[in-house]
Amino acid sequence: MPLVGAIGGFLAGWLVQKIAPEAAGSGIPQVKAALAYAPMPLNLRIAITKLIGTILTMGSGLTVGRQGPTVQIGAALSTWLSRWIPTSAEYRRQLIAAGAAAGLAAGFNAPIAGVLFVVEEFLQDFSGLTLGTAILASFIGAVVSRLLGGEGLNTSVIEAGVTFSLLDLPFFLLMGALAGVLGALFNRGLLTSLMINRRMIRLSLPGLVALAGILTGVITAVLPPDFRDNTGLREFLVSGDLSWQLTALAFASKFGLTLIAYGSGAPGGLFAPALIIGSALGGLVGHLAVYLQAWTHLAWGFPAGVSTVNTFALAGMGAFFSGVTRVPITAIVIVFEMTTDFQLVLPLMIGAVTAYLIADRLEPGSIYTRLLAGSGVELRPQQEYESPWARLSAADVMQRRVETLS
């Protein structure tokens, strides 16, 4: 496994370094910069490099996700296609955002979440043009992905059903608070890992990703076999079948392995790892709730008692995702669309909003803006939300010397 990690990581790093350095990382900061009119290229070369690089990175075992890269791939493809259409810069910006929404929708099979993520993180714009183009692109992206075999969460692992009781409220608040604190710590760890790789480890990008592959292979080799399949591990965690010891081990190992992988600059996203870590965190809180109920032999006046562990695991996915990305509405909708269980909406809302409020108080601002700042790209407030022509008046561009006829 360390050998596979080294070879796959080196190839992915070499491909990105030689062909498209902009394809490193998750890709979402680059899309955010392009939509804020910063000089950030998006083109077909980047899309193809990102696609192949992400396959190599994930295939070599590094703990990254594919949903962040699909956002950049979708945005890069729409940028490339927009060059064939004579249109304004503002309309081209809408097309880029629509491509990003389609990429997220295809990655999660969650079209509504694709639209909401673009609105929450990228544009902060609820205009008809933004919603119309993003909804259409997200719908098509999700449908095509599903027709071609793209899979979301396997809902057969939660056959026990999601439940909710008033007795769960303090535990969901506790879970949200933990997700907020740990989400802020996770973001700080990402920035620290990137800083260490850039300033202290004297290796090129292929060497850094290969080193991350070796470390990931060594650590994964000594973990239980179920930990070698990220999707399978997530479903084990969501089902609530793992013991609290294995759940805690899953949380700690995936937390650390994600920092190692992302800090190396490997092409890959944070969405899927955040969901796995969140499900482990929620599962731990669920085990705590069940243990306290069994220890006291009481349901504290509530006939239903506390909910099952899988309810907490699913709610934890949205809570930790919200604490990391700071897009609580998207976090709620992503998990809901993957499960299609209305019983889960209230637990998701409690956990995601609590996590967002606490994480934003501890580490204010978007992680993607801070990642851009670490790369030397500063987004000014007016650059994020305004077109370069927003303050241009007719008097600035009019031709005053004109020929007239009586």
C-alpha positions as CSV (number, residue, x, y, z in Angstrom):
1,M,0.0,0.0,0.0
2,P,2.8,2.5,0.6
3,L,4.3,1.6,-2.7
4,V,0.9,2.2,-4.5
5,G,0.5,5.5,-2.6
6,A,4.0,6.6,-3.7
7,I,3.6,5.7,-7.3
8,G,0.1,7.1,-7.7
9,G,0.9,10.2,-5.7
10,F,4.0,10.9,-7.7
11,L,2.2,10.5,-11.0
12,A,-0.7,12.8,-9.9
13,G,1.7,15.5,-8.7
14,W,3.9,15.3,-11.8
15,L,0.8,15.6,-14.1
16,V,-0.5,18.7,-12.2
17,Q,3.0,20.3,-12.0
18,K,3.8,19.8,-15.7
19,I,0.4,20.5,-17.3
20,A,-1.9,22.5,-15.1
21,P,-0.6,23.8,-11.7
22,E,-4.1,25.4,-11.2
23,A,-5.5,21.8,-10.8
24,A,-3.8,21.3,-7.4
25,G,-6.0,21.0,-4.3
26,S,-9.8,20.8,-4.3
27,G,-10.4,23.4,-7.1
28,I,-13.1,25.3,-5.3
29,P,-10.8,28.2,-4.2
30,Q,-9.8,28.6,-7.9
31,V,-13.4,28.8,-9.0
32,K,-14.2,31.3,-6.2
33,A,-11.3,33.5,-7.4
34,A,-12.4,33.3,-11.1
35,L,-15.9,34.3,-10.1
36,A,-14.5,37.2,-8.1
37,Y,-12.7,38.5,-11.3
38,A,-9.3,37.5,-9.9
39,P,-6.8,36.4,-12.6
40,M,-7.4,32.7,-12.3
41,P,-7.5,30.5,-15.5
42,L,-10.2,28.0,-16.1
43,N,-10.1,26.0,-19.3
44,L,-10.2,22.5,-20.9
45,R,-6.6,21.8,-20.1
46,I,-7.3,22.3,-16.4
47,A,-10.5,20.2,-16.5
48,I,-8.7,17.2,-18.1
49,T,-5.7,17.4,-15.8
50,K,-8.0,17.7,-12.8
51,L,-10.0,14.6,-13.9
52,I,-7.0,12.4,-14.4
53,G,-5.1,13.7,-11.4
54,T,-8.1,13.1,-9.1
55,I,-8.5,9.6,-10.3
56,L,-4.8,8.9,-9.7
57,T,-4.9,10.5,-6.2
58,M,-8.0,8.7,-5.1
59,G,-6.9,5.4,-6.7
60,S,-3.6,5.5,-4.8
61,G,-5.5,5.7,-1.5
62,L,-5.2,9.3,-0.4
63,T,-8.1,10.5,1.7
64,V,-9.6,13.1,-0.6
65,G,-13.0,13.4,-2.3
66,R,-14.1,13.8,-5.9
67,Q,-16.9,16.4,-5.4
68,G,-14.6,19.4,-5.1
69,P,-12.8,18.5,-8.3
70,T,-16.1,18.0,-10.1
71,V,-16.9,21.6,-9.2
72,Q,-13.7,22.9,-10.8
73,I,-14.2,20.6,-13.8
74,G,-17.7,21.8,-14.3
75,A,-16.6,25.4,-14.0
76,A,-13.7,24.9,-16.4
77,L,-15.8,23.2,-19.0
78,S,-18.4,26.0,-18.9
79,T,-15.7,28.6,-19.2
80,W,-14.3,26.8,-22.3
81,L,-17.8,26.5,-23.8
82,S,-18.6,30.1,-23.1
83,R,-15.8,31.2,-25.4
84,W,-17.9,29.8,-28.3
85,I,-20.8,32.1,-27.3
86,P,-20.7,35.9,-27.8
87,T,-21.8,37.2,-24.5
88,S,-20.9,39.7,-21.8
89,A,-18.5,39.1,-18.9
90,E,-21.4,39.1,-16.4
91,Y,-23.3,36.4,-18.4
92,R,-20.0,34.4,-18.7
93,R,-19.7,34.6,-14.9
94,Q,-23.2,33.1,-14.6
95,L,-22.2,30.3,-17.0
96,I,-19.2,29.5,-14.9
97,A,-21.3,29.4,-11.7
98,A,-23.8,27.1,-13.5
99,G,-21.0,24.7,-14.5
100,A,-19.8,24.6,-10.9
101,A,-23.4,23.8,-9.7
102,A,-23.6,21.0,-12.3
103,G,-20.3,19.6,-11.1
104,L,-21.4,19.4,-7.4
105,A,-24.8,18.1,-8.4
106,A,-23.2,15.3,-10.4
107,G,-20.7,14.5,-7.6
108,F,-23.4,14.1,-5.0
109,N,-26.5,13.3,-7.1
110,A,-27.9,16.3,-5.3
111,P,-29.2,19.0,-7.7
112,I,-30.7,21.3,-5.1
113,A,-27.5,21.3,-3.1
114,G,-25.5,22.3,-6.3
115,V,-27.6,25.4,-6.7
116,L,-27.5,26.4,-3.0
117,F,-23.7,25.9,-2.8
118,V,-23.2,28.3,-5.7
119,V,-25.5,30.9,-4.1
120,E,-24.1,30.5,-0.6
121,E,-20.4,30.3,-1.3
122,F,-19.7,31.8,-4.8
123,L,-22.2,34.5,-5.8
124,Q,-24.5,35.5,-2.9
125,D,-27.0,36.2,-5.6
126,F,-30.7,35.0,-5.8
127,S,-31.5,36.7,-9.1
128,G,-33.6,34.9,-11.7
129,L,-30.6,34.6,-14.0
130,T,-28.4,33.0,-11.4
131,L,-31.1,30.6,-10.1
132,G,-32.4,29.8,-13.6
133,T,-29.1,28.8,-15.1
134,A,-27.8,27.0,-12.0
135,I,-31.0,25.0,-11.6
136,L,-31.0,23.9,-15.2
137,A,-27.4,22.9,-15.1
138,S,-27.6,21.1,-11.8
139,F,-30.7,19.2,-12.9
140,I,-29.0,18.0,-16.1
141,G,-25.7,17.2,-14.3
142,A,-27.5,15.1,-11.6
143,V,-29.7,13.2,-14.2
144,V,-26.8,12.4,-16.5
145,S,-24.6,11.3,-13.5
146,R,-27.4,9.0,-12.3
147,L,-28.0,7.6,-15.8
148,L,-24.3,6.8,-16.1
149,G,-24.1,5.0,-12.8
150,G,-23.1,7.7,-10.4
151,E,-24.1,6.7,-6.8
152,G,-24.9,8.7,-3.7
153,L,-25.3,7.3,-0.2
154,N,-26.5,3.7,-0.2
155,T,-29.7,4.2,1.8
156,S,-30.1,0.4,2.4
157,V,-27.6,0.8,5.2
158,I,-30.1,2.9,7.3
159,E,-33.0,0.4,7.1
160,A,-33.5,0.9,10.9
161,G,-34.9,4.3,10.0
162,V,-34.3,7.8,11.3
163,T,-36.0,8.8,14.5
164,F,-36.3,12.0,16.5
165,S,-37.2,12.6,20.1
166,L,-37.2,15.7,22.2
167,L,-34.7,13.9,24.4
168,D,-32.3,14.1,21.5
169,L,-32.1,18.0,21.6
170,P,-29.3,18.4,24.1
171,F,-27.2,15.7,22.3
172,F,-27.7,17.3,18.9
173,L,-26.7,20.7,20.4
174,L,-23.6,19.0,21.9
175,M,-22.8,17.4,18.6
176,G,-23.2,20.8,16.8
177,A,-20.9,22.4,19.3
178,L,-18.3,19.7,18.9
179,A,-18.6,19.9,15.1
180,G,-18.1,23.7,15.2
181,V,-15.0,23.5,17.4
182,L,-13.5,20.6,15.6
183,G,-14.4,22.1,12.2
184,A,-12.5,25.2,13.1
185,L,-9.6,23.1,14.3
186,F,-9.7,21.1,11.0
187,N,-9.5,24.3,9.0
188,R,-6.6,25.5,11.0
189,G,-4.9,22.1,10.5
190,L,-5.4,22.4,6.7
191,L,-3.7,25.8,6.6
192,T,-0.9,24.5,8.9
193,S,-0.3,21.4,6.8
194,L,-0.1,23.5,3.6
195,M,2.4,25.8,5.3
196,I,4.6,23.0,6.5
197,N,4.6,21.4,3.0
198,R,5.4,24.6,1.3
199,R,8.0,26.1,3.6
200,M,9.6,23.2,5.6
201,I,9.7,20.2,3.3
202,R,12.0,20.9,0.4
203,L,10.3,18.7,-2.3
204,S,8.5,19.4,-5.5
205,L,4.8,18.8,-5.9
206,P,5.3,15.2,-7.2
207,G,7.6,14.5,-4.2
208,L,5.1,16.0,-1.7
209,V,2.1,14.0,-3.0
210,A,4.3,10.8,-3.2
211,L,5.3,11.4,0.4
212,A,1.7,11.8,1.4
213,G,0.9,8.6,-0.4
214,I,3.6,6.7,1.5
215,L,2.4,8.0,4.8
216,T,-1.2,7.2,4.0
217,G,-0.3,3.7,2.8
218,V,1.7,3.0,6.0
219,I,-1.1,4.3,8.3
220,T,-3.9,2.6,6.4
221,A,-2.1,-0.7,6.3
222,V,-2.1,-0.9,10.1
223,L,-5.8,0.1,10.4
224,P,-8.6,-2.5,10.2
225,P,-9.4,-3.7,6.7
226,D,-12.7,-1.8,6.6
227,F,-10.8,1.5,6.8
228,R,-9.3,0.9,3.3
229,D,-12.6,1.7,1.5
230,N,-13.8,5.3,2.2
231,T,-17.3,4.7,0.8
232,G,-17.7,1.4,2.6
233,L,-16.4,3.0,5.8
234,R,-18.9,5.8,5.5
235,E,-21.8,3.4,5.2
236,F,-20.6,1.3,8.2
237,L,-20.5,4.5,10.2
238,V,-23.9,5.7,9.0
239,S,-25.5,2.3,9.8
240,G,-24.3,2.6,13.4
241,D,-22.9,-0.9,13.4
242,L,-19.3,0.0,14.5
243,S,-18.4,0.0,18.1
244,W,-17.6,3.3,19.7
245,Q,-13.9,2.3,19.8
246,L,-13.8,1.8,16.0
247,T,-15.9,4.9,15.5
248,A,-13.4,7.0,17.5
249,L,-10.5,5.4,15.5
250,A,-12.3,6.2,12.3
251,F,-12.7,9.9,13.3
252,A,-9.0,10.3,14.4
253,S,-7.5,8.5,11.4
254,K,-9.6,10.2,8.7
255,F,-9.1,13.6,10.4
256,G,-5.3,13.1,10.3
257,L,-5.1,11.4,6.9
258,T,-7.1,14.2,5.3
259,L,-4.7,16.8,6.6
260,I,-1.8,14.8,5.2
261,A,-3.4,14.4,1.8
262,Y,-4.7,17.9,1.3
263,G,-1.6,19.6,2.7
264,S,0.5,17.9,0.0
265,G,-1.3,19.8,-2.8
266,A,-2.8,16.6,-4.2
267,P,-5.8,17.1,-6.6
268,G,-8.8,16.2,-4.5
269,G,-11.6,17.7,-2.4
270,L,-12.7,18.0,1.2
271,F,-16.4,17.3,0.9
272,A,-16.3,13.5,1.1
273,P,-13.7,13.4,3.9
274,A,-15.7,16.0,5.9
275,L,-18.8,13.8,5.6
276,I,-16.9,10.7,6.8
277,I,-15.4,12.6,9.7
278,G,-18.8,14.1,10.5
279,S,-20.5,10.7,10.5
280,A,-17.9,9.4,12.9
281,L,-18.4,12.4,15.2
282,G,-22.1,12.0,15.2
283,G,-21.8,8.3,15.8
284,L,-19.7,9.0,18.9
285,V,-22.3,11.4,20.3
286,G,-25.0,8.8,19.5
287,H,-23.1,6.1,21.4
288,L,-22.8,8.5,24.3
289,A,-26.6,9.1,24.3
290,V,-27.4,5.4,24.1
291,Y,-24.9,4.6,26.9
292,L,-26.3,7.3,29.2
293,Q,-29.8,6.1,28.7
294,A,-28.8,2.5,29.4
295,W,-26.7,3.5,32.4
296,T,-29.5,5.3,34.1
297,H,-32.2,2.8,32.9
298,L,-34.5,5.7,32.2
299,A,-35.8,7.6,29.2
300,W,-36.1,10.7,31.4
301,G,-39.8,10.9,30.9
302,F,-39.8,10.5,27.2
303,P,-41.3,7.2,26.0
304,A,-39.4,7.1,22.8
305,G,-36.0,7.5,24.5
306,V,-33.0,8.7,22.5
307,S,-32.6,8.1,18.8
308,T,-30.6,5.4,17.2
309,V,-26.8,5.8,16.5
310,N,-27.4,6.1,12.8
311,T,-29.6,9.2,13.3
312,F,-26.7,10.9,15.0
313,A,-24.2,9.7,12.4
314,L,-26.3,11.2,9.6
315,A,-26.9,14.5,11.4
316,G,-23.2,14.6,12.2
317,M,-22.3,14.5,8.5
318,G,-24.2,17.8,8.0
319,A,-22.9,19.4,11.2
320,F,-19.2,18.8,10.5
321,F,-19.6,19.7,6.8
322,S,-21.2,23.0,7.9
323,G,-18.4,23.6,10.4
324,V,-15.7,23.2,7.8
325,T,-17.3,24.8,4.7
326,R,-19.5,27.4,6.4
327,V,-22.4,26.8,4.1
328,P,-25.1,25.4,6.5
329,I,-28.0,25.4,4.1
330,T,-26.0,23.4,1.6
331,A,-24.9,21.0,4.3
332,I,-28.5,20.3,5.4
333,V,-29.7,19.8,1.8
334,I,-26.8,17.6,0.7
335,V,-27.4,15.0,3.4
336,F,-31.2,15.3,3.0
337,E,-31.0,14.7,-0.7
338,M,-28.7,11.7,-0.1
339,T,-31.2,10.1,2.3
340,T,-34.5,11.6,1.3
341,D,-35.8,11.2,4.9
342,F,-37.8,14.1,6.2
343,Q,-37.3,12.9,9.8
344,L,-33.7,14.0,9.4
345,V,-34.3,17.6,8.6
346,L,-34.7,18.9,12.1
347,P,-31.6,17.1,13.5
348,L,-29.6,18.4,10.5
349,M,-30.8,22.0,11.1
350,I,-29.9,21.9,14.8
351,G,-26.5,20.4,14.2
352,A,-25.5,22.4,11.1
353,V,-26.5,25.8,12.3
354,T,-24.9,25.3,15.8
355,A,-21.7,24.1,14.1
356,Y,-21.7,27.1,11.7
357,L,-22.2,29.7,14.5
358,I,-19.5,28.3,16.7
359,A,-17.0,27.6,13.9
360,D,-17.4,31.1,12.4
361,R,-16.9,32.6,15.8
362,L,-13.7,30.7,16.3
363,E,-12.3,31.0,12.8
364,P,-14.2,33.7,10.9
365,G,-14.5,33.6,7.1
366,S,-14.6,31.1,4.4
367,I,-11.9,28.4,4.3
368,Y,-11.6,28.9,0.5
369,T,-10.9,32.6,0.9
370,R,-8.2,31.8,3.4
371,L,-6.7,29.1,1.1
372,L,-6.5,31.6,-1.6
373,A,-4.8,34.1,0.7
374,G,-2.3,31.5,1.5
375,S,-1.5,31.1,-2.2
376,G,-1.1,34.9,-2.6
377,V,-4.6,35.6,-4.1
378,E,-6.4,38.3,-2.1
379,L,-10.1,38.8,-2.7
380,R,-11.2,42.4,-1.8
381,P,-14.9,42.7,-0.8
382,Q,-15.8,44.7,-3.9
383,Q,-14.0,42.2,-6.0
384,E,-16.0,39.3,-4.6
385,Y,-19.4,40.7,-5.3
386,E,-19.2,43.4,-8.0
387,S,-18.4,43.4,-11.7
388,P,-15.5,45.6,-12.8
389,W,-18.1,47.7,-14.6
390,A,-20.5,48.0,-11.6
391,R,-19.4,51.6,-10.8
392,L,-18.9,52.7,-14.5
393,S,-21.3,55.5,-15.6
394,A,-22.3,56.6,-19.0
395,A,-20.4,59.8,-18.5
396,D,-17.1,57.8,-18.2
397,V,-17.4,56.3,-21.6
398,M,-19.6,58.6,-23.7
399,Q,-18.2,60.4,-26.8
400,R,-18.7,64.1,-26.3
401,R,-17.5,65.3,-29.7
402,V,-20.3,64.3,-32.0
403,E,-21.6,65.6,-35.4
404,T,-25.1,67.0,-35.3
405,L,-27.8,67.9,-37.8
406,S,-30.4,70.5,-37.2
